[in-house]
Amino acid sequence: MSVVIKIGTPQSTKSDVKILVKFANAIGDIPSNKFVGRLNRFIKAKNMLDDQWGTRNSVYQDDYPSLLYAAGAGEKLSSAAPSDAIKVLNEFEQNAKTACEQIEKIDNLLPALKTKLKAQLC
């Protein structure tokens, strides 16, 4: 990350100039209803489901493909051409809706995990 600071009043470069930068929001304070916050929730949900692999309550990625696509939207967006950005965001929205339906249909999830996933995503 870089920060460019333009000083309105000329300053001598012979002595140190100290500049205090304060961010309006801490980097970790991502609004949960904006794209980045929602994307973060999908990534966390994917990780929770991945953690179920090999347990009695194993789930398969075939059971929640829309969640996988939604969780991968950030990478897809970062490599997309600017003209394709709206398409990627629209696909994210569609996959987000479908992911909720797919979570509901997974039968062998622990009830507490299913409730947590639905609360995060739907």
C-alpha positions in Angstrom: 0.0 0.0 0.0 1.3 3.5 -0.7 0.0 6.8 0.3 0.7 10.0 -1.7 0.5 13.2 0.3 0.3 16.6 -1.3 1.3 19.4 0.9 -0.5 22.7 0.2 2.2 24.9 1.8 5.8 24.4 0.5 8.1 22.9 3.1 11.8 22.9 3.3 13.4 19.5 2.6 16.4 20.4 4.8 14.6 19.2 7.9 12.4 16.3 8.6 8.7 16.7 8.1 6.5 14.4 10.1 3.1 13.6 8.8 0.4 11.7 10.8 -2.0 9.6 8.7 -5.2 8.4 10.3 -7.5 6.1 8.4 -11.2 6.8 8.8 -11.8 3.1 9.3 -9.4 0.5 10.5 -8.5 -1.9 7.7 -10.3 -4.7 9.5 -13.5 -2.7 9.9 -15.1 -3.8 6.7 -18.8 -3.1 6.5 -20.5 -6.5 6.3 -23.2 -5.5 3.8 -20.8 -4.2 1.2 -19.1 -6.4 -1.4 -15.8 -6.9 0.4 -17.6 -7.7 3.7 -20.0 -10.1 2.0 -17.1 -11.7 0.0 -15.3 -12.2 3.3 -18.3 -14.0 4.8 -18.5 -16.3 1.8 -14.8 -17.2 2.1 -15.2 -17.9 5.8 -18.3 -20.1 5.1 -16.3 -22.0 2.4 -13.6 -22.6 5.0 -16.1 -23.8 7.6 -17.5 -26.3 5.0 -14.0 -27.4 4.0 -13.3 -28.1 7.6 -16.1 -30.7 7.6 -14.2 -32.9 5.1 -13.3 -36.3 6.6 -15.7 -36.0 9.6 -19.0 -37.8 10.2 -20.6 -34.8 8.7 -18.6 -34.6 5.5 -19.9 -32.4 2.8 -18.7 -32.3 -0.8 -18.0 -29.2 -2.8 -20.4 -30.6 -5.4 -23.1 -29.8 -2.8 -22.4 -26.0 -2.7 -20.9 -24.9 -6.1 -22.5 -21.4 -5.9 -20.9 -20.8 -2.6 -17.5 -21.7 -4.2 -18.1 -19.3 -7.1 -19.2 -16.5 -4.7 -16.1 -17.1 -2.5 -13.9 -16.9 -5.6 -15.4 -13.7 -6.9 -12.6 -11.5 -5.4 -9.9 -13.4 -7.3 -12.0 -13.4 -10.5 -12.6 -9.6 -10.1 -8.9 -8.8 -9.6 -8.0 -10.6 -12.8 -11.0 -9.4 -14.9 -10.8 -6.7 -17.5 -12.4 -3.4 -16.2 -15.2 -3.9 -18.8 -16.1 -7.3 -17.2 -16.3 -6.0 -13.6 -20.1 -5.5 -13.6 -20.5 -9.0 -15.0 -18.4 -10.5 -12.2 -20.4 -8.6 -9.6 -23.7 -9.7 -11.1 -22.5 -13.3 -11.1 -21.5 -12.9 -7.4 -25.1 -11.7 -6.6 -26.7 -14.6 -8.4 -24.3 -17.1 -6.8 -24.9 -15.6 -3.4 -28.7 -16.2 -3.7 -28.2 -19.7 -5.0 -25.7 -20.6 -2.3 -28.3 -20.0 0.4 -30.6 -22.5 -1.3 -27.8 -25.0 -1.7 -26.9 -24.7 2.0 -30.5 -25.4 3.0 -30.5 -28.6 1.0 -27.3 -30.2 2.6 -28.8 -32.8 4.9 -25.8 -34.0 6.9 -24.6 -30.6 8.2 -24.7 -30.2 12.0 -27.7 -28.1 12.8 -25.6 -25.4 14.6 -23.3 -25.1 11.6 -26.2 -24.9 9.1 -27.8 -22.1 11.3 -24.5 -20.2 11.4 -23.9 -20.5 7.7 -27.5 -19.3 6.9 -27.1 -16.4 9.4 -23.8 -15.4 7.7 -24.9 -15.7 4.1 -28.7 -15.5 3.7 
